[in-house]
Amino acid sequence: MKKLLKKLTAAVLVATMIMAMGVTAFAAEPTTCKFTKADGSELKMNMGTGMIDTCDLSDGVATVTFKEYSLLFYKGSISDISGSAVIAWDGETAIIDMSTAGSGGIAGVPVHLTFSFNMLPPGMSNTMDARFVCQ
């Protein structure tokens, strides 16, 4: 009886491992999208990803939904995004053509962001030139 139980346990473990490997093989590669400074350097305080709710990259086009960002008692959101790569913007979701990403030796496509904050944090403008990067 013990031998049967051991064999059954081993068979279940093997089947579980095979199924897990199969699911992993078909899983889409994760996409990380973020904003960087115009020169490609990272933004501080999670600003590069903090306002992005979801990002779907399909056929070189990113569909990005934004969310409110909070840092201490500051709350804000992106109120406008523009640039030659921005196909559409409805106030919450942007569609960005990533096909020109990487041109000029810097990852991503250039965009211009306008922020709406409840209070403007010290040393921060409410607009900035940035790059949108999906990897």
Residue frames relative to the residue before (quaternion, step in Angstrom):
aa qw qx qy qz dx dy dz
M 1.0000 0.0000 0.0000 0.0000 0.00 0.00 0.00
K 0.6502 0.5166 -0.3145 0.4599 3.59 1.01 -0.87
K 0.6420 0.5250 -0.3241 0.4552 3.57 1.00 -0.84
L 0.6423 0.5199 -0.3173 0.4652 3.58 1.00 -0.82
L 0.6534 0.5135 -0.3008 0.4679 3.57 0.97 -0.87
K 0.6488 0.5069 -0.3144 0.4725 3.60 0.99 -0.81
K 0.6615 0.5007 -0.3051 0.4675 3.58 0.96 -0.88
L 0.6466 0.5168 -0.3103 0.4675 3.56 0.99 -0.82
T 0.6473 0.5120 -0.3085 0.4730 3.59 0.97 -0.86
A 0.6541 0.5073 -0.3060 0.4701 3.57 0.95 -0.89
A 0.6528 0.5156 -0.3135 0.4579 3.59 0.95 -0.86
V 0.6461 0.5094 -0.3179 0.4711 3.60 0.99 -0.82
L 0.6531 0.5123 -0.3140 0.4609 3.59 0.96 -0.85
V 0.6500 0.5081 -0.3125 0.4707 3.59 0.95 -0.86
A 0.6586 0.5067 -0.3081 0.4633 3.59 0.91 -0.89
T 0.6416 0.5226 -0.3183 0.4625 3.58 1.00 -0.82
M 0.6638 0.5019 -0.3054 0.4628 3.58 0.94 -0.86
I 0.6497 0.5107 -0.3196 0.4636 3.58 0.96 -0.81
M 0.6563 0.4984 -0.3134 0.4719 3.59 0.94 -0.84
A 0.6461 0.5175 -0.3243 0.4578 3.60 0.95 -0.80
M 0.6509 0.5002 -0.3172 0.4749 3.59 0.97 -0.79
G 0.6447 0.5240 -0.3216 0.4542 3.59 1.00 -0.73
V 0.6532 0.4966 -0.3147 0.4772 3.58 0.95 -0.83
T 0.6477 0.5197 -0.3169 0.4582 3.59 0.96 -0.85
A 0.6474 0.5358 -0.3267 0.4326 3.59 0.95 -0.79
F 0.7406 0.3985 -0.2278 0.4907 3.60 1.04 -0.68
A 0.4951 0.6617 -0.4375 0.3544 3.60 1.22 -0.13
A 0.4875 -0.6515 0.4957 0.3037 3.56 -1.05 0.79
E 0.5228 -0.6151 0.4804 0.3430 3.52 -1.12 0.63
P 0.4725 -0.6993 0.4449 0.2994 3.59 -0.75 0.96
T 0.2727 -0.7472 0.5881 0.1466 3.53 -1.13 0.72
T 0.1267 -0.7638 0.6294 0.0669 3.53 -0.90 0.97
C 0.0325 -0.7928 0.6084 -0.0160 3.55 -0.67 1.12
K 0.0900 0.7948 -0.5910 0.1038 3.54 -1.03 0.83
F 0.4121 -0.6375 0.5752 0.3047 3.50 -1.40 0.11
T 0.0944 -0.7477 0.6519 0.0844 3.54 -1.20 0.61
K 0.6264 -0.4699 0.4236 0.4553 3.55 -1.29 0.02
A 0.6919 -0.4891 0.3306 0.4156 3.59 -1.24 0.37
D 0.6942 0.4574 -0.2804 0.4798 3.60 1.12 -0.59
G 0.6075 -0.5906 0.3321 0.4146 3.59 1.32 0.09
S 0.5383 0.6225 -0.4176 0.3853 3.62 1.21 -0.12
E 0.6243 -0.5875 0.3868 0.3398 3.54 -1.23 0.60
L 0.4038 -0.6623 0.5722 0.2663 3.54 -1.24 0.59
K 0.4378 -0.7088 0.4928 0.2511 3.57 -1.06 0.71
M 0.8281 0.2875 -0.2026 0.4365 3.55 -1.40 0.23
N 0.6427 -0.5675 0.3140 0.4077 3.59 1.01 0.84
M 0.3449 0.7579 -0.4942 0.2497 3.61 1.19 0.37
G 0.5916 0.6048 -0.3688 0.3851 3.61 1.09 -0.56
T 0.8027 0.1958 -0.0967 0.5550 3.57 1.06 -0.72
G 0.5041 0.7261 -0.3816 0.2701 3.59 1.21 -0.44
M 0.7316 0.3990 -0.2378 0.4990 3.60 1.11 -0.56
I 0.5781 0.5715 -0.3789 0.4423 3.59 1.27 -0.05
D 0.2574 -0.7608 0.5798 0.1371 3.56 -0.76 1.08
T 0.7843 -0.1075 0.1009 0.6025 3.58 0.75 -1.06
C 0.0565 -0.7694 0.6346 0.0458 3.53 -1.27 0.47
D 0.0545 -0.7808 0.6224 -0.0031 3.54 -0.80 1.07
L 0.1249 -0.7927 0.5954 0.0398 3.56 -0.67 1.13
S 0.1381 0.7882 -0.5813 0.1474 3.55 -0.59 1.16
D 0.8513 -0.0491 -0.0141 0.5223 3.57 -0.77 1.10
G 0.7270 -0.4635 0.2439 0.4440 3.58 0.93 0.89
V 0.6526 0.4551 -0.3156 0.5172 3.57 1.28 0.21
A 0.2118 -0.7809 0.5795 0.0976 3.57 -0.80 1.07
T 0.1440 -0.7397 0.6518 0.0851 3.55 -0.97 0.94
V 0.0463 -0.8372 0.5413 -0.0628 3.53 -0.36 1.33
T 0.1293 -0.7650 0.6281 0.0596 3.56 -0.84 1.04
F 0.2639 -0.7963 0.5333 0.1086 3.54 -0.84 1.03
K 0.1722 -0.7631 0.6152 0.0974 3.55 -1.31 0.43
E 0.6228 -0.5183 0.4192 0.4096 3.53 -1.31 0.20
Y 0.2605 -0.7565 0.5868 0.1248 3.54 -1.09 0.81
S 0.0904 -0.7968 0.5962 0.0382 3.58 -0.95 0.85
L 0.0789 0.7538 -0.6489 0.0669 3.53 -1.05 0.86
L 0.7991 -0.0983 -0.0205 0.5928 3.52 -0.39 1.32
F 0.7713 -0.2951 0.2085 0.5240 3.62 -0.54 -1.06
Y 0.5083 0.6107 -0.4383 0.4202 3.59 1.25 0.33
K 0.0146 -0.7642 0.6447 0.0081 3.54 -1.05 0.82
G 0.1398 0.8063 -0.5620 0.1204 3.53 -0.92 0.85
S 0.1450 -0.7659 0.6196 0.0920 3.49 -1.36 0.15
I 0.5429 -0.5658 0.4887 0.3824 3.52 -1.31 0.14
S 0.1827 -0.8079 0.5536 0.0866 3.57 -0.65 1.10
D 0.7942 0.0095 -0.0320 0.6067 3.59 1.24 -0.25
I 0.0218 -0.7527 0.6578 0.0149 3.53 -1.19 0.68
S 0.0625 0.8046 -0.5839 0.0878 3.55 -0.79 1.02
G 0.3341 0.7116 -0.5777 0.2198 3.53 -1.34 0.20
S 0.6771 -0.5233 0.3287 0.3995 3.56 -1.21 0.40
A 0.6711 0.4968 -0.3019 0.4601 3.62 1.13 -0.51
V 0.5916 0.5743 -0.3715 0.4270 3.61 1.22 -0.34
I 0.2617 -0.7868 0.5469 0.1157 3.56 -0.51 1.25
A 0.8014 -0.0765 0.0974 0.5852 3.58 0.94 -0.91
W 0.0227 -0.7636 0.6453 -0.0018 3.55 -1.26 0.60
D 0.0892 -0.8284 0.5522 0.0290 3.59 -0.65 1.07
G 0.6748 -0.4867 0.2927 0.4713 3.58 1.22 0.29
E 0.7778 0.2169 -0.1344 0.5744 3.59 1.26 -0.26
T 0.7906 0.1838 -0.0658 0.5804 3.56 1.08 -0.80
A 0.1373 -0.7722 0.6163 0.0708 3.54 -1.04 0.87
I 0.1982 -0.7267 0.6433 0.1371 3.53 -1.17 0.68
I 0.0507 -0.8302 0.5518 -0.0611 3.54 -0.53 1.28
D 0.3405 -0.7296 0.5635 0.1849 3.56 -0.85 1.07
M 0.1803 -0.8226 0.5356 0.0623 3.56 -0.46 1.22
S 0.4139 0.7536 -0.4476 0.2459 3.61 1.25 0.00
T 0.6977 0.4241 -0.2864 0.5013 3.61 1.14 -0.37
A 0.3461 0.7593 -0.4875 0.2569 3.60 1.27 0.15
G 0.7736 0.3376 -0.2638 0.4669 3.53 -1.02 0.82
S 0.4995 0.6393 -0.4537 0.3687 3.58 1.19 -0.10
G 0.7834 0.3058 -0.2364 0.4868 3.57 -1.07 0.72
G 0.5891 -0.6229 0.3546 0.3732 3.59 1.22 0.23
I 0.6672 0.4306 -0.3069 0.5247 3.61 1.26 0.04
A 0.4961 -0.6725 0.4602 0.2997 3.58 -0.88 0.93
G 0.7735 0.3780 -0.2737 0.4289 3.54 -1.21 0.59
V 0.4524 -0.6535 0.5336 0.2893 3.52 -1.38 -0.05
P 0.5032 -0.6625 0.4519 0.3219 3.60 -1.02 0.70
V 0.0185 0.7696 -0.6373 0.0333 3.56 -1.08 0.85
H 0.2811 -0.7115 0.6110 0.2037 3.54 -1.30 0.35
L 0.1557 -0.8129 0.5596 0.0423 3.58 -0.70 1.12
T 0.1033 -0.7372 0.6627 0.0824 3.51 -1.21 0.68
F 0.2108 -0.7948 0.5639 0.0763 3.55 -0.83 1.09
S 0.1720 -0.7308 0.6487 0.1246 3.49 -1.29 0.52
F 0.0025 0.8123 -0.5809 0.0525 3.60 -0.43 1.24
N 0.5528 -0.5816 0.4675 0.3710 3.57 -1.18 0.51
M 0.7397 -0.0308 0.0069 0.6722 3.59 1.22 -0.61
L 0.4286 -0.6986 0.5006 0.2788 3.56 -0.91 0.80
P 0.4240 -0.7051 0.5005 0.2694 3.62 -0.65 1.06
P 0.6016 -0.5790 0.4005 0.3773 3.62 -1.04 0.67
G 0.8322 0.2146 -0.1711 0.4818 3.54 -0.97 0.89
M 0.6661 0.4846 -0.3151 0.4714 3.61 1.21 0.13
S 0.3424 -0.7182 0.5734 0.1954 3.53 -0.98 0.91
N 0.4693 -0.6673 0.4779 0.3258 3.59 -1.16 0.35
T 0.7170 0.2993 -0.2579 0.5742 3.62 1.26 0.21
M 0.0786 0.7933 -0.6033 0.0240 3.54 -1.22 0.42
D 0.3880 -0.6391 0.6033 0.2778 3.50 -1.29 0.52
A 0.0200 0.8054 -0.5872 0.0783 3.54 -0.85 0.99
R 0.3225 -0.6746 0.6028 0.2786 3.51 -1.36 -0.23
F 0.2488 -0.7331 0.6125 0.1595 3.54 -1.13 0.74
V 0.0857 -0.8231 0.5604 -0.0337 3.55 -0.64 1.22
C 0.0275 -0.7569 0.6524 0.0274 3.59 -1.02 0.85
Q 0.0518 -0.8049 0.5910 -0.0090 3.55 -0.83 1.05
